[in-house]
């Protein structure tokens, strides 16, 4: 079962073992544990560094032009919440993607429902999960979805 990690794209860190760690910090912890022959939590750290590398390599930057007032609004929200402006903007975009309007124009309703669930979890302070960092994961479904589709295909061939 794949663990869900919270990832800070702006700082390029992942939340694991109750703290935010960068790739080099995770690698150092793994090396230290191996050197000490302490293999506890090694799989957790390894999975975290792998997930962080994947998300960072798959993330894309977008340039957006805003009016001064809108830009100042994002800055004020970021200052009040202690977040980066980019993180605030991502949350706004994610919230829009969960609207009926966006789902009708941009994606199928199943993907929109998954995004809505992830956004609701994030709003409640729970880890947002991979859905908010990888739309491709949502569109492709999980391994369980794919195996269910394969089973359906087998049943149709037998009929």
N, C-alpha and C positions, 0 to 999 in steps of 0.2 A: 504494500500500500504506500502510495506516494504521500509524503508529508506536505503540509501547506505552510509556507514560510511567508512572512511579511517582508517586502523588499522596498528599500528607499532608492529609487532610481537616481535622484539628484546626488545623493552622497555615495552611491554605488555600494550600499551595505545591505546586509540581510540580518533579520532578527532571529537569533538562535541562542539557546541557553541563557535567556533573559538579558541579552545585550546585543547591540548593533555591531556587526563585524564586517570588515572588508575582505576581499579575496586573499590578500597577503596575510591578514591576521588569521584567517581560517587555515591557510596553508601552514603557517607557523605553529598553530595549535596541533594540527595533524602530525607534523614532523616531531614536535615535542612529545606527543603521546607515543608515537612509534619508537622514538629514541628511549623512552622510559619503559617500553613494553607494556604500556597502559592502553589497552584496546577498548576500554569503555567509551561509549559515545563516538567512536571512530566512524561508524556508519552514518550517524547523524551529521557530523561535521563534513564528511565527504559528500553526502547528499546536498547539504546546504551550499557548499562551494560549487558543486556542479550546477545546481539550480540557479545560483547567482550568475555564474558564467553564461548560462543559456539565456536567461532573461536579459542580461546586459548586451549580449551579442545580437539578440533579436529585437531589441528596442530601437525605435526610430525617433529622430528629432524632427519636429515640425516648426517652421517659422510662422508666426502669426503677427499680424499688425492690429493694434488696438487703439482706440481713442485714449486720450490722456486720462479721462474719467474712469474708464473701465480698467485701465492698467493700474491706476491708483487704488481702485477698489480691491483688485487682487492683492496688491501690496499690503493694504490695511488688514485684509483677512489673514494673510500670511503672518503678519506681525502679531496679530492677536492670538493666532493658534500656535505660533512657534514653528510653523512649517515653511518650507521653501515655496516660492511663488509657483514654480512648476508643479508641485504636488497639489496645490489648491486648484490650479487650472485642470489637472488631470481629473480631480474629483468632479469638477463642474462638467467636464466632457463626458465622464462616465455616467453622471446623473442624467445628462441629456440622452445618452445612448439607451437608457432604460425607458425613455418615454415612448408612448404609442406612435407619435409622429416619426421618430427615428426608426423604430422597428419596422414601420410600414415602408420606409424609404431605403433603409440601409441593410437590413438583415432579416432573417426569418424569425418568427415569434419565439421559437424555442431558445435561440441564442439570446434574444432580448430578455426572456424570463430568467435565464441563468445570470445575465449581467445584473438584473434587478435584485436577485437574491444576494449576489456578491456585494453590491452597493449597500444593501440593507445591513448586511453583516458588518461592513466597514463603518456605517453610520452608528452602529451600536458599540463600536470600539473593538470589535472582534477582528482577527486577521481577515483581510479582504480575500485572501486566497489567490490562486493563480489566475482566476478569471479576469482579474483587473490588471494583470500584467501580461497576459497572453490571450488575446482575442482568438487566435488560431486554435488554442486548446478548446475554447468554447464551441467554435464552429465545427471542429472535427469530432467533438464528443470524447468521452473517456474510453478506456479500453473495454469497459463493460458495454457501452453503446455499440462499439464496433463488433464485439463478439455476438451481440444480440442481432445485429444486422446480418452477420455471416450466417447465423442459424436460420434466419428468415429466408435467406437466399438458398440454403440447402433444402429447406422444406418446399420451396417453390419448384426446384428442379425435380424433386421426387414426385410432385403432383402431375 
